[in-house]
Amino acid sequence: MKNMTIIGIAFGLAVALSAAAGGLSGFIVALLLGALGGLIGAQVEGRIDLRALWDSLTSGRGGKG
């Protein structure tokens, strides 16, 4: 199986480069989209479980009775 994390990071950076207008804002967009691509690639590859991470972050915060 291909390394989906690396492919995800590369895809995120490619999208970031096409969206970046330059300067600091372009750099920040590139970092965010690269990280997002890495997370999606790691999820597809099975290295991380984003649903379990989301559930652990949102559970037990009160306000639900």
mmCIF file as Biopython writes it, N, C-alpha, C and O atoms, coordinates in Angstrom:
data_model
#
loop_
_atom_site.group_PDB
_atom_site.id
_atom_site.type_symbol
_atom_site.label_atom_id
_atom_site.label_alt_id
_atom_site.label_comp_id
_atom_site.label_asym_id
_atom_site.label_entity_id
_atom_site.label_seq_id
_atom_site.pdbx_PDB_ins_code
_atom_site.Cartn_x
_atom_site.Cartn_y
_atom_site.Cartn_z
_atom_site.occupancy
_atom_site.B_iso_or_equiv
_atom_site.auth_seq_id
_atom_site.auth_asym_id
_atom_site.pdbx_PDB_model_num
ATOM 1   N N  . MET A ? 1  ? 0.848   -1.186 0.000  1.0 0.0 1  A 1 
ATOM 2   C CA . MET A ? 1  ? 0.000   0.000  0.000  1.0 0.0 1  A 1 
ATOM 3   C C  . MET A ? 1  ? 0.889   1.244  0.000  1.0 0.0 1  A 1 
ATOM 4   O O  . MET A ? 1  ? 1.938   1.279  0.643  1.0 0.0 1  A 1 
ATOM 5   N N  . LYS A ? 2  ? 0.455   2.231  -0.715 1.0 0.0 2  A 1 
ATOM 6   C CA . LYS A ? 2  ? 1.211   3.476  -0.793 1.0 0.0 2  A 1 
ATOM 7   C C  . LYS A ? 2  ? 1.107   4.235  0.519  1.0 0.0 2  A 1 
ATOM 8   O O  . LYS A ? 2  ? 0.171   4.038  1.293  1.0 0.0 2  A 1 
ATOM 9   N N  . ASN A ? 3  ? 2.054   5.083  0.754  1.0 0.0 3  A 1 
ATOM 10  C CA . ASN A ? 3  ? 2.059   5.886  1.970  1.0 0.0 3  A 1 
ATOM 11  C C  . ASN A ? 3  ? 1.083   7.043  1.797  1.0 0.0 3  A 1 
ATOM 12  O O  . ASN A ? 3  ? 1.440   8.089  1.255  1.0 0.0 3  A 1 
ATOM 13  N N  . MET A ? 4  ? -0.146  6.851  2.259  1.0 0.0 4  A 1 
ATOM 14  C CA . MET A ? 4  ? -1.215  7.826  2.047  1.0 0.0 4  A 1 
ATOM 15  C C  . MET A ? 4  ? -0.982  9.119  2.825  1.0 0.0 4  A 1 
ATOM 16  O O  . MET A ? 4  ? -1.467  10.176 2.422  1.0 0.0 4  A 1 
ATOM 17  N N  . THR A ? 5  ? -0.246  9.047  3.934  1.0 0.0 5  A 1 
ATOM 18  C CA . THR A ? 5  ? 0.031   10.259 4.697  1.0 0.0 5  A 1 
ATOM 19  C C  . THR A ? 5  ? 0.868   11.223 3.867  1.0 0.0 5  A 1 
ATOM 20  O O  . THR A ? 5  ? 0.560   12.413 3.795  1.0 0.0 5  A 1 
ATOM 21  N N  . ILE A ? 6  ? 1.917   10.716 3.244  1.0 0.0 6  A 1 
ATOM 22  C CA . ILE A ? 6  ? 2.782   11.554 2.413  1.0 0.0 6  A 1 
ATOM 23  C C  . ILE A ? 6  ? 2.010   12.069 1.197  1.0 0.0 6  A 1 
ATOM 24  O O  . ILE A ? 6  ? 2.160   13.228 0.810  1.0 0.0 6  A 1 
ATOM 25  N N  . ILE A ? 7  ? 1.195   11.218 0.602  1.0 0.0 7  A 1 
ATOM 26  C CA . ILE A ? 7  ? 0.384   11.649 -0.538 1.0 0.0 7  A 1 
ATOM 27  C C  . ILE A ? 7  ? -0.597  12.732 -0.108 1.0 0.0 7  A 1 
ATOM 28  O O  . ILE A ? 7  ? -0.814  13.700 -0.838 1.0 0.0 7  A 1 
ATOM 29  N N  . GLY A ? 8  ? -1.191  12.574 1.074  1.0 0.0 8  A 1 
ATOM 30  C CA . GLY A ? 8  ? -2.119  13.583 1.584  1.0 0.0 8  A 1 
ATOM 31  C C  . GLY A ? 8  ? -1.439  14.913 1.838  1.0 0.0 8  A 1 
ATOM 32  O O  . GLY A ? 8  ? -1.990  15.968 1.523  1.0 0.0 8  A 1 
ATOM 33  N N  . ILE A ? 9  ? -0.233  14.867 2.411  1.0 0.0 9  A 1 
ATOM 34  C CA . ILE A ? 9  ? 0.517   16.102 2.652  1.0 0.0 9  A 1 
ATOM 35  C C  . ILE A ? 9  ? 0.861   16.771 1.321  1.0 0.0 9  A 1 
ATOM 36  O O  . ILE A ? 9  ? 0.715   17.985 1.179  1.0 0.0 9  A 1 
ATOM 37  N N  . ALA A ? 10 ? 1.314   15.987 0.356  1.0 0.0 10 A 1 
ATOM 38  C CA . ALA A ? 10 ? 1.664   16.548 -0.951 1.0 0.0 10 A 1 
ATOM 39  C C  . ALA A ? 10 ? 0.440   17.157 -1.630 1.0 0.0 10 A 1 
ATOM 40  O O  . ALA A ? 10 ? 0.534   18.228 -2.229 1.0 0.0 10 A 1 
ATOM 41  N N  . PHE A ? 11 ? -0.701  16.486 -1.543 1.0 0.0 11 A 1 
ATOM 42  C CA . PHE A ? 11 ? -1.921  17.016 -2.141 1.0 0.0 11 A 1 
ATOM 43  C C  . PHE A ? 11 ? -2.339  18.311 -1.453 1.0 0.0 11 A 1 
ATOM 44  O O  . PHE A ? 11 ? -2.717  19.277 -2.117 1.0 0.0 11 A 1 
ATOM 45  N N  . GLY A ? 12 ? -2.271  18.332 -0.122 1.0 0.0 12 A 1 
ATOM 46  C CA . GLY A ? 12 ? -2.619  19.543 0.612  1.0 0.0 12 A 1 
ATOM 47  C C  . GLY A ? 12 ? -1.712  20.707 0.259  1.0 0.0 12 A 1 
ATOM 48  O O  . GLY A ? 12 ? -2.173  21.840 0.123  1.0 0.0 12 A 1 
ATOM 49  N N  . LEU A ? 13 ? -0.427  20.431 0.109  1.0 0.0 13 A 1 
ATOM 50  C CA . LEU A ? 13 ? 0.505   21.494 -0.267 1.0 0.0 13 A 1 
ATOM 51  C C  . LEU A ? 13 ? 0.276   21.964 -1.703 1.0 0.0 13 A 1 
ATOM 52  O O  . LEU A ? 13 ? 0.430   23.150 -1.997 1.0 0.0 13 A 1 
ATOM 53  N N  . ALA A ? 14 ? -0.088  21.052 -2.590 1.0 0.0 14 A 1 
ATOM 54  C CA . ALA A ? 14 ? -0.381  21.453 -3.968 1.0 0.0 14 A 1 
ATOM 55  C C  . ALA A ? 14 ? -1.602  22.361 -4.020 1.0 0.0 14 A 1 
ATOM 56  O O  . ALA A ? 14 ? -1.611  23.355 -4.746 1.0 0.0 14 A 1 
ATOM 57  N N  . VAL A ? 15 ? -2.631  22.020 -3.252 1.0 0.0 15 A 1 
ATOM 58  C CA . VAL A ? 15 ? -3.820  22.872 -3.195 1.0 0.0 15 A 1 
ATOM 59  C C  . VAL A ? 15 ? -3.464  24.214 -2.571 1.0 0.0 15 A 1 
ATOM 60  O O  . VAL A ? 15 ? -3.942  25.259 -3.011 1.0 0.0 15 A 1 
ATOM 61  N N  . ALA A ? 16 ? -2.622  24.178 -1.545 1.0 0.0 16 A 1 
ATOM 62  C CA . ALA A ? 16 ? -2.225  25.418 -0.880 1.0 0.0 16 A 1 
ATOM 63  C C  . ALA A ? 16 ? -1.460  26.328 -1.832 1.0 0.0 16 A 1 
ATOM 64  O O  . ALA A ? 16 ? -1.675  27.540 -1.841 1.0 0.0 16 A 1 
ATOM 65  N N  . LEU A ? 17 ? -0.576  25.757 -2.626 1.0 0.0 17 A 1 
ATOM 66  C CA . LEU A ? 17 ? 0.193   26.572 -3.568 1.0 0.0 17 A 1 
ATOM 67  C C  . LEU A ? 17 ? -0.705  27.212 -4.620 1.0 0.0 17 A 1 
ATOM 68  O O  . LEU A ? 17 ? -0.458  28.336 -5.057 1.0 0.0 17 A 1 
ATOM 69  N N  . SER A ? 18 ? -1.745  26.491 -5.020 1.0 0.0 18 A 1 
ATOM 70  C CA . SER A ? 18 ? -2.645  27.088 -6.006 1.0 0.0 18 A 1 
ATOM 71  C C  . SER A ? 18 ? -3.526  28.160 -5.383 1.0 0.0 18 A 1 
ATOM 72  O O  . SER A ? 18 ? -3.981  29.064 -6.083 1.0 0.0 18 A 1 
ATOM 73  N N  . ALA A ? 19 ? -3.776  28.077 -4.077 1.0 0.0 19 A 1 
ATOM 74  C CA . ALA A ? 19 ? -4.639  29.048 -3.402 1.0 0.0 19 A 1 
ATOM 75  C C  . ALA A ? 19 ? -3.863  30.215 -2.804 1.0 0.0 19 A 1 
ATOM 76  O O  . ALA A ? 19 ? -4.438  31.264 -2.515 1.0 0.0 19 A 1 
ATOM 77  N N  . ALA A ? 20 ? -2.579  30.035 -2.622 1.0 0.0 20 A 1 
ATOM 78  C CA . ALA A ? 20 ? -1.790  31.050 -1.928 1.0 0.0 20 A 1 
ATOM 79  C C  . ALA A ? 20 ? -1.561  32.280 -2.803 1.0 0.0 20 A 1 
ATOM 80  O O  . ALA A ? 20 ? -1.217  32.178 -3.981 1.0 0.0 20 A 1 
ATOM 81  N N  . ALA A ? 21 ? -1.760  33.420 -2.201 1.0 0.0 21 A 1 
ATOM 82  C CA . ALA A ? 21 ? -1.528  34.675 -2.913 1.0 0.0 21 A 1 
ATOM 83  C C  . ALA A ? 21 ? -0.142  35.226 -2.598 1.0 0.0 21 A 1 
ATOM 84  O O  . ALA A ? 21 ? 0.279   36.219 -3.192 1.0 0.0 21 A 1 
ATOM 85  N N  . GLY A ? 22 ? 0.556   34.604 -1.688 1.0 0.0 22 A 1 
ATOM 86  C CA . GLY A ? 22 ? 1.885   35.051 -1.303 1.0 0.0 22 A 1 
ATOM 87  C C  . GLY A ? 22 ? 1.871   35.738 0.046  1.0 0.0 22 A 1 
ATOM 88  O O  . GLY A ? 22 ? 0.809   35.988 0.618  1.0 0.0 22 A 1 
ATOM 89  N N  . GLY A ? 23 ? 3.038   36.037 0.543  1.0 0.0 23 A 1 
ATOM 90  C CA . GLY A ? 23 ? 3.161   36.707 1.828  1.0 0.0 23 A 1 
ATOM 91  C C  . GLY A ? 23 ? 2.879   35.776 2.996  1.0 0.0 23 A 1 
ATOM 92  O O  . GLY A ? 23 ? 2.844   34.555 2.846  1.0 0.0 23 A 1 
ATOM 93  N N  . LEU A ? 24 ? 2.681   36.373 4.152  1.0 0.0 24 A 1 
ATOM 94  C CA . LEU A ? 24 ? 2.456   35.608 5.374  1.0 0.0 24 A 1 
ATOM 95  C C  . LEU A ? 24 ? 1.150   34.833 5.319  1.0 0.0 24 A 1 
ATOM 96  O O  . LEU A ? 24 ? 1.090   33.687 5.765  1.0 0.0 24 A 1 
ATOM 97  N N  . SER A ? 25 ? 0.112   35.440 4.781  1.0 0.0 25 A 1 
ATOM 98  C CA . SER A ? 25 ? -1.175  34.739 4.715  1.0 0.0 25 A 1 
ATOM 99  C C  . SER A ? 25 ? -1.079  33.503 3.818  1.0 0.0 25 A 1 
ATOM 100 O O  . SER A ? 25 ? -1.665  32.469 4.138  1.0 0.0 25 A 1 
ATOM 101 N N  . GLY A ? 26 ? -0.364  33.592 2.722  1.0 0.0 26 A 1 
ATOM 102 C CA . GLY A ? 26 ? -0.165  32.434 1.857  1.0 0.0 26 A 1 
ATOM 103 C C  . GLY A ? 26 ? 0.615   31.333 2.546  1.0 0.0 26 A 1 
ATOM 104 O O  . GLY A ? 26 ? 0.322   30.152 2.364  1.0 0.0 26 A 1 
ATOM 105 N N  . PHE A ? 27 ? 1.611   31.715 3.339  1.0 0.0 27 A 1 
ATOM 106 C CA . PHE A ? 27 ? 2.398   30.739 4.087  1.0 0.0 27 A 1 
ATOM 107 C C  . PHE A ? 27 ? 1.534   30.024 5.112  1.0 0.0 27 A 1 
ATOM 108 O O  . PHE A ? 27 ? 1.638   28.808 5.269  1.0 0.0 27 A 1 
ATOM 109 N N  . ILE A ? 28 ? 0.681   30.768 5.815  1.0 0.0 28 A 1 
ATOM 110 C CA . ILE A ? 28 ? -0.199  30.170 6.823  1.0 0.0 28 A 1 
ATOM 111 C C  . ILE A ? 28 ? -1.214  29.236 6.163  1.0 0.0 28 A 1 
ATOM 112 O O  . ILE A ? 28 ? -1.491  28.152 6.677  1.0 0.0 28 A 1 
ATOM 113 N N  . VAL A ? 29 ? -1.765  29.656 5.029  1.0 0.0 29 A 1 
ATOM 114 C CA . VAL A ? 29 ? -2.705  28.798 4.301  1.0 0.0 29 A 1 
ATOM 115 C C  . VAL A ? 29 ? -2.010  27.510 3.864  1.0 0.0 29 A 1 
ATOM 116 O O  . VAL A ? 29 ? -2.592  26.430 3.965  1.0 0.0 29 A 1 
ATOM 117 N N  . ALA A ? 30 ? -0.768  27.614 3.379  1.0 0.0 30 A 1 
ATOM 118 C CA . ALA A ? 30 ? -0.024  26.431 2.959  1.0 0.0 30 A 1 
ATOM 119 C C  . ALA A ? 30 ? 0.207   25.483 4.125  1.0 0.0 30 A 1 
ATOM 120 O O  . ALA A ? 30 ? 0.070   24.270 3.967  1.0 0.0 30 A 1 
ATOM 121 N N  . LEU A ? 31 ? 0.555   26.009 5.289  1.0 0.0 31 A 1 
ATOM 122 C CA . LEU A ? 31 ? 0.758   25.159 6.461  1.0 0.0 31 A 1 
ATOM 123 C C  . LEU A ? 31 ? -0.529  24.469 6.886  1.0 0.0 31 A 1 
ATOM 124 O O  . LEU A ? 31 ? -0.526  23.273 7.177  1.0 0.0 31 A 1 
ATOM 125 N N  . LEU A ? 32 ? -1.625  25.211 6.923  1.0 0.0 32 A 1 
ATOM 126 C CA . LEU A ? 32 ? -2.903  24.633 7.349  1.0 0.0 32 A 1 
ATOM 127 C C  . LEU A ? 32 ? -3.391  23.558 6.378  1.0 0.0 32 A 1 
ATOM 128 O O  . LEU A ? 32 ? -3.832  22.491 6.804  1.0 0.0 32 A 1 
ATOM 129 N N  . LEU A ? 33 ? -3.313  23.834 5.086  1.0 0.0 33 A 1 
ATOM 130 C CA . LEU A ? 33 ? -3.771  22.848 4.114  1.0 0.0 33 A 1 
ATOM 131 C C  . LEU A ? 33 ? -2.851  21.631 4.065  1.0 0.0 33 A 1 
ATOM 132 O O  . LEU A ? 33 ? -3.317  20.514 3.840  1.0 0.0 33 A 1 
ATOM 133 N N  . GLY A ? 34 ? -1.559  21.835 4.270  1.0 0.0 34 A 1 
ATOM 134 C CA . GLY A ? 34 ? -0.640  20.701 4.347  1.0 0.0 34 A 1 
ATOM 135 C C  . GLY A ? 34 ? -0.932  19.816 5.546  1.0 0.0 34 A 1 
ATOM 136 O O  . GLY A ? 34 ? -0.899  18.590 5.442  1.0 0.0 34 A 1 
ATOM 137 N N  . ALA A ? 35 ? -1.220  20.439 6.691  1.0 0.0 35 A 1 
ATOM 138 C CA . ALA A ? 35 ? -1.573  19.670 7.886  1.0 0.0 35 A 1 
ATOM 139 C C  . ALA A ? 35 ? -2.895  18.938 7.686  1.0 0.0 35 A 1 
ATOM 140 O O  . ALA A ? 35 ? -3.035  17.787 8.099  1.0 0.0 35 A 1 
ATOM 141 N N  . LEU A ? 36 ? -3.855  19.591 7.061  1.0 0.0 36 A 1 
ATOM 142 C CA . LEU A ? 36 ? -5.143  18.953 6.790  1.0 0.0 36 A 1 
ATOM 143 C C  . LEU A ? 36 ? -4.968  17.756 5.854  1.0 0.0 36 A 1 
ATOM 144 O O  . LEU A ? 36 ? -5.568  16.703 6.071  1.0 0.0 36 A 1 
ATOM 145 N N  . GLY A ? 37 ? -4.160  17.915 4.830  1.0 0.0 37 A 1 
ATOM 146 C CA . GLY A ? 37 ? -3.881  16.799 3.928  1.0 0.0 37 A 1 
ATOM 147 C C  . GLY A ? 37 ? -3.199  15.646 4.641  1.0 0.0 37 A 1 
ATOM 148 O O  . GLY A ? 37 ? -3.493  14.482 4.369  1.0 0.0 37 A 1 
ATOM 149 N N  . GLY A ? 38 ? -2.289  15.965 5.551  1.0 0.0 38 A 1 
ATOM 150 C CA . GLY A ? 38 ? -1.627  14.922 6.331  1.0 0.0 38 A 1 
ATOM 151 C C  . GLY A ? 38 ? -2.588  14.175 7.229  1.0 0.0 38 A 1 
ATOM 152 O O  . GLY A ? 38 ? -2.506  12.953 7.351  1.0 0.0 38 A 1 
ATOM 153 N N  . LEU A ? 39 ? -3.507  14.905 7.863  1.0 0.0 39 A 1 
ATOM 154 C CA . LEU A ? 39 ? -4.509  14.259 8.715  1.0 0.0 39 A 1 
ATOM 155 C C  . LEU A ? 39 ? -5.426  13.345 7.910  1.0 0.0 39 A 1 
ATOM 156 O O  . LEU A ? 39 ? -5.727  12.229 8.333  1.0 0.0 39 A 1 
ATOM 157 N N  . ILE A ? 40 ? -5.862  13.816 6.765  1.0 0.0 40 A 1 
ATOM 158 C CA . ILE A ? 40 ? -6.745  12.998 5.930  1.0 0.0 40 A 1 
ATOM 159 C C  . ILE A ? 40 ? -6.004  11.758 5.430  1.0 0.0 40 A 1 
ATOM 160 O O  . ILE A ? 40 ? -6.563  10.661 5.425  1.0 0.0 40 A 1 
ATOM 161 N N  . GLY A ? 41 ? -4.760  11.925 5.012  1.0 0.0 41 A 1 
ATOM 162 C CA . GLY A ? 41 ? -3.970  10.778 4.568  1.0 0.0 41 A 1 
ATOM 163 C C  . GLY A ? 41 ? -3.734  9.771  5.676  1.0 0.0 41 A 1 
ATOM 164 O O  . GLY A ? 41 ? -3.805  8.565  5.443  1.0 0.0 41 A 1 
ATOM 165 N N  . ALA A ? 42 ? -3.451  10.254 6.886  1.0 0.0 42 A 1 
ATOM 166 C CA . ALA A ? 42 ? -3.245  9.348  8.015  1.0 0.0 42 A 1 
ATOM 167 C C  . ALA A ? 42 ? -4.539  8.633  8.388  1.0 0.0 42 A 1 
ATOM 168 O O  . ALA A ? 42 ? -4.503  7.472  8.794  1.0 0.0 42 A 1 
ATOM 169 N N  . GLN A ? 43 ? -5.677  9.306  8.257  1.0 0.0 43 A 1 
ATOM 170 C CA . GLN A ? 43 ? -6.973  8.679  8.528  1.0 0.0 43 A 1 
ATOM 171 C C  . GLN A ? 43 ? -7.240  7.570  7.511  1.0 0.0 43 A 1 
ATOM 172 O O  . GLN A ? 43 ? -7.651  6.471  7.884  1.0 0.0 43 A 1 
ATOM 173 N N  . VAL A ? 44 ? -7.008  7.854  6.235  1.0 0.0 44 A 1 
ATOM 174 C CA . VAL A ? 44 ? -7.238  6.861  5.186  1.0 0.0 44 A 1 
ATOM 175 C C  . VAL A ? 44 ? -6.319  5.661  5.367  1.0 0.0 44 A 1 
ATOM 176 O O  . VAL A ? 44 ? -6.729  4.521  5.152  1.0 0.0 44 A 1 
ATOM 177 N N  . GLU A ? 45 ? -5.077  5.920  5.761  1.0 0.0 45 A 1 
ATOM 178 C CA . GLU A ? 45 ? -4.097  4.860  5.938  1.0 0.0 45 A 1 
ATOM 179 C C  . GLU A ? 45 ? -4.340  4.045  7.205  1.0 0.0 45 A 1 
ATOM 180 O O  . GLU A ? 45 ? -3.841  2.927  7.325  1.0 0.0 45 A 1 
ATOM 181 N N  . GLY A ? 46 ? -5.096  4.591  8.144  1.0 0.0 46 A 1 
ATOM 182 C CA . GLY A ? 46 ? -5.393  3.878  9.377  1.0 0.0 46 A 1 
ATOM 183 C C  . GLY A ? 46 ? -4.421  4.163  10.506 1.0 0.0 46 A 1 
ATOM 184 O O  . GLY A ? 46 ? -4.434  3.460  11.517 1.0 0.0 46 A 1 
ATOM 185 N N  . ARG A ? 47 ? -3.591  5.158  10.364 1.0 0.0 47 A 1 
ATOM 186 C CA . ARG A ? 47 ? -2.638  5.501  11.422 1.0 0.0 47 A 1 
ATOM 187 C C  . ARG A ? 47 ? -3.308  6.212  12.585 1.0 0.0 47 A 1 
ATOM 188 O O  . ARG A ? 47 ? -2.892  6.052  13.733 1.0 0.0 47 A 1 
ATOM 189 N N  . ILE A ? 48 ? -4.338  6.993  12.304 1.0 0.0 48 A 1 
ATOM 190 C CA . ILE A ? 48 ? -5.069  7.696  13.354 1.0 0.0 48 A 1 
ATOM 191 C C  . ILE A ? 48 ? -6.561  7.489  13.141 1.0 0.0 48 A 1 
ATOM 192 O O  . ILE A ? 48 ? -6.998  7.126  12.048 1.0 0.0 48 A 1 
ATOM 193 N N  . ASP A ? 49 ? -7.341  7.723  14.196 1.0 0.0 49 A 1 
ATOM 194 C CA . ASP A ? 49 ? -8.793  7.624  14.123 1.0 0.0 49 A 1 
ATOM 195 C C  . ASP A ? 49 ? -9.365  8.980  14.510 1.0 0.0 49 A 1 
ATOM 196 O O  . ASP A ? 49 ? -9.480  9.308  15.691 1.0 0.0 49 A 1 
ATOM 197 N N  . LEU A ? 50 ? -9.722  9.766  13.493 1.0 0.0 50 A 1 
ATOM 198 C CA . LEU A ? 50 ? -10.205 11.119 13.746 1.0 0.0 50 A 1 
ATOM 199 C C  . LEU A ? 50 ? -11.540 11.120 14.481 1.0 0.0 50 A 1 
ATOM 200 O O  . LEU A ? 50 ? -11.807 12.033 15.261 1.0 0.0 50 A 1 
ATOM 201 N N  . ARG A ? 51 ? -12.387 10.112 14.248 1.0 0.0 51 A 1 
ATOM 202 C CA . ARG A ? 51 ? -13.672 10.055 14.941 1.0 0.0 51 A 1 
ATOM 203 C C  . ARG A ? 51 ? -13.458 9.852  16.443 1.0 0.0 51 A 1 
ATOM 204 O O  . ARG A ? 51 ? -14.118 10.498 17.256 1.0 0.0 51 A 1 
ATOM 205 N N  . ALA A ? 52 ? -12.544 8.963  16.811 1.0 0.0 52 A 1 
ATOM 206 C CA . ALA A ? 52 ? -12.257 8.745  18.227 1.0 0.0 52 A 1 
ATOM 207 C C  . ALA A ? 52 ? -11.642 9.996  18.850 1.0 0.0 52 A 1 
ATOM 208 O O  . ALA A ? 52 ? -11.947 10.334 19.994 1.0 0.0 52 A 1 
ATOM 209 N N  . LEU A ? 53 ? -10.789 10.674 18.112 1.0 0.0 53 A 1 
ATOM 210 C CA . LEU A ? 53 ? -10.195 11.914 18.610 1.0 0.0 53 A 1 
ATOM 211 C C  . LEU A ? 53 ? -11.265 12.972 18.822 1.0 0.0 53 A 1 
ATOM 212 O O  . LEU A ? 53 ? -11.273 13.645 19.853 1.0 0.0 53 A 1 
ATOM 213 N N  . TRP A ? 54 ? -12.169 13.129 17.857 1.0 0.0 54 A 1 
ATOM 214 C CA . TRP A ? 54 ? -13.252 14.109 17.971 1.0 0.0 54 A 1 
ATOM 215 C C  . TRP A ? 54 ? -14.165 13.770 19.143 1.0 0.0 54 A 1 
ATOM 216 O O  . TRP A ? 54 ? -14.556 14.653 19.905 1.0 0.0 54 A 1 
ATOM 217 N N  . ASP A ? 55 ? -14.506 12.484 19.287 1.0 0.0 55 A 1 
ATOM 218 C CA . ASP A ? 55 ? -15.378 12.068 20.384 1.0 0.0 55 A 1 
ATOM 219 C C  . ASP A ? 55 ? -14.728 12.336 21.740 1.0 0.0 55 A 1 
ATOM 220 O O  . ASP A ? 55 ? -15.411 12.746 22.679 1.0 0.0 55 A 1 
ATOM 221 N N  . SER A ? 56 ? -13.428 12.112 21.853 1.0 0.0 56 A 1 
ATOM 222 C CA . SER A ? 56 ? -12.753 12.362 23.126 1.0 0.0 56 A 1 
ATOM 223 C C  . SER A ? 56 ? -12.661 13.855 23.431 1.0 0.0 56 A 1 
ATOM 224 O O  . SER A ? 56 ? -12.659 14.251 24.597 1.0 0.0 56 A 1 
ATOM 225 N N  . LEU A ? 57 ? -12.587 14.680 22.394 1.0 0.0 57 A 1 
ATOM 226 C CA . LEU A ? 57 ? -12.523 16.127 22.612 1.0 0.0 57 A 1 
ATOM 227 C C  . LEU A ? 57 ? -13.877 16.720 22.969 1.0 0.0 57 A 1 
ATOM 228 O O  . LEU A ? 57 ? -13.947 17.701 23.709 1.0 0.0 57 A 1 
ATOM 229 N N  . THR A ? 58 ? -14.955 16.134 22.451 1.0 0.0 58 A 1 
ATOM 230 C CA . THR A ? 58 ? -16.280 16.718 22.660 1.0 0.0 58 A 1 
ATOM 231 C C  . THR A ? 58 ? -17.065 16.072 23.785 1.0 0.0 58 A 1 
ATOM 232 O O  . THR A ? 58 ? -18.081 16.629 24.202 1.0 0.0 58 A 1 
ATOM 233 N N  . SER A ? 59 ? -16.649 14.937 24.289 1.0 0.0 59 A 1 
ATOM 234 C CA . SER A ? 59 ? -17.411 14.280 25.349 1.0 0.0 59 A 1 
ATOM 235 C C  . SER A ? 59 ? -17.009 14.825 26.716 1.0 0.0 59 A 1 
ATOM 236 O O  . SER A ? 59 ? -15.856 15.192 26.943 1.0 0.0 59 A 1 
ATOM 237 N N  . GLY A ? 60 ? -17.977 14.868 27.609 1.0 0.0 60 A 1 
ATOM 238 C CA . GLY A ? 60 ? -17.705 15.267 28.982 1.0 0.0 60 A 1 
ATOM 239 C C  . GLY A ? 60 ? -17.479 16.745 29.183 1.0 0.0 60 A 1 
ATOM 240 O O  . GLY A ? 60 ? -16.857 17.138 30.170 1.0 0.0 60 A 1 
ATOM 241 N N  . ARG A ? 61 ? -17.960 17.572 28.286 1.0 0.0 61 A 1 
ATOM 242 C CA . ARG A ? 61 ? -17.752 19.013 28.431 1.0 0.0 61 A 1 
ATOM 243 C C  . ARG A ? 61 ? -18.944 19.704 29.056 1.0 0.0 61 A 1 
ATOM 244 O O  . ARG A ? 61 ? -18.990 20.933 29.098 1.0 0.0 61 A 1 
ATOM 245 N N  . GLY A ? 62 ? -19.896 18.953 29.537 1.0 0.0 62 A 1 
ATOM 246 C CA . GLY A ? 62 ? -21.044 19.549 30.223 1.0 0.0 62 A 1 
ATOM 247 C C  . GLY A ? 62 ? -22.036 20.176 29.276 1.0 0.0 62 A 1 
ATOM 248 O O  . GLY A ? 62 ? -21.814 20.251 28.067 1.0 0.0 62 A 1 
ATOM 249 N N  . GLY A ? 63 ? -23.147 20.630 29.856 1.0 0.0 63 A 1 
ATOM 250 C CA . GLY A ? 63 ? -24.154 21.313 29.074 1.0 0.0 63 A 1 
ATOM 251 C C  . GLY A ? 63 ? -25.123 20.401 28.357 1.0 0.0 63 A 1 
ATOM 252 O O  . GLY A ? 63 ? -26.010 20.879 27.651 1.0 0.0 63 A 1 
ATOM 253 N N  . LYS A ? 64 ? -24.974 19.103 28.522 1.0 0.0 64 A 1 
ATOM 254 C CA . LYS A ? 64 ? -25.874 18.173 27.843 1.0 0.0 64 A 1 
ATOM 255 C C  . LYS A ? 64 ? -26.761 17.436 28.842 1.0 0.0 64 A 1 
ATOM 256 O O  . LYS A ? 64 ? -27.251 16.345 28.549 1.0 0.0 64 A 1 
ATOM 257 N N  . GLY A ? 65 ? -26.964 18.008 29.983 1.0 0.0 65 A 1 
ATOM 258 C CA . GLY A ? 65 ? -27.875 17.394 30.940 1.0 0.0 65 A 1 
ATOM 259 C C  . GLY A ? 65 ? -27.156 16.774 32.019 1.0 0.0 65 A 1 
ATOM 260 O O  . GLY A ? 65 ? -27.769 16.205 32.922 1.0 0.0 65 A 1 
#
